[in-house]
Amino acid sequence: MVVHGDKNTSAIVSRRISGIKWPSDCYIAAIVRGATGEVIMGHHTETILQDGDHIIFFVSRRRVLPELEKLIQVKMGFFG
């Protein structure tokens, strides 16, 4: 998934991975920085997510996908 927005329009952009309440059974495999192409693999809890980051997840159950999608959505102010 690709994250967009800023601290005001996104629940995860500009926040540390450890400070985000991820759905249970959802694990970050890697982050690819959209701007630089840098690949961050493994458990980097202090990484701060940036606009344009591509996040690769592992989920153990499909039922967590709607919750994960809702977390990643931008708020209405993003389009205004």
C-alpha positions in Angstrom: 0.0 0.0 0.0 1.1 3.6 -0.6 0.6 6.1 2.2 -0.4 9.7 1.4 -1.1 12.9 3.3 0.5 14.6 6.2 0.0 14.7 10.0 -3.3 16.5 9.6 -4.8 14.3 6.9 -3.4 10.8 7.7 -3.5 8.6 10.8 0.0 7.2 10.0 2.1 9.8 7.9 4.6 11.6 10.1 4.2 9.1 12.9 6.6 6.4 14.3 5.7 2.8 13.4 5.7 2.0 17.1 3.1 4.8 17.8 0.5 3.4 15.4 -2.2 1.0 16.5 -1.9 -1.6 13.8 -4.6 -4.3 13.4 -3.8 -7.6 15.0 -2.2 -10.2 12.8 -0.8 -7.4 10.5 3.0 -7.2 10.1 5.2 -4.8 8.2 7.6 -6.7 6.0 9.3 -3.7 4.3 8.9 0.0 3.6 10.1 1.5 0.2 10.7 5.2 0.4 8.9 6.8 -2.6 11.2 9.7 -2.8 14.5 7.9 -2.6 13.8 4.2 -3.3 15.4 3.3 0.0 14.2 -0.1 1.2 13.7 -0.6 5.0 13.3 -4.2 5.9 12.6 -5.8 9.3 11.3 -4.5 12.5 12.2 -0.8 12.6 9.7 0.6 15.2 11.3 4.0 15.3 10.9 4.6 11.5 8.7 7.6 10.8 6.4 7.1 7.8 6.5 9.6 5.1 4.1 10.7 2.3 4.6 8.3 -0.7 6.1 5.4 1.3 5.2 2.0 0.0 4.4 -0.4 2.8 4.5 -4.2 2.2 2.4 -6.1 4.8 2.0 -9.6 5.8 -1.5 -10.4 7.1 -2.3 -13.8 8.6 -6.1 -13.3 8.1 -7.9 -11.6 5.3 -10.5 -10.2 7.7 -8.0 -7.5 8.9 -7.7 -6.0 5.4 -10.7 -3.6 5.8 -9.4 -2.4 9.1 -5.9 -1.9 7.6 -7.4 0.0 4.6 -9.3 2.3 6.9 -6.2 3.1 8.8 -4.3 4.0 5.7 -7.0 6.2 4.1 -6.5 10.0 4.0 -9.1 12.3 5.6 -11.3 14.6 3.5 -9.0 17.6 4.1 -6.4 15.9 1.9 -8.5 16.7 -1.2 -9.4 20.3 -0.3 
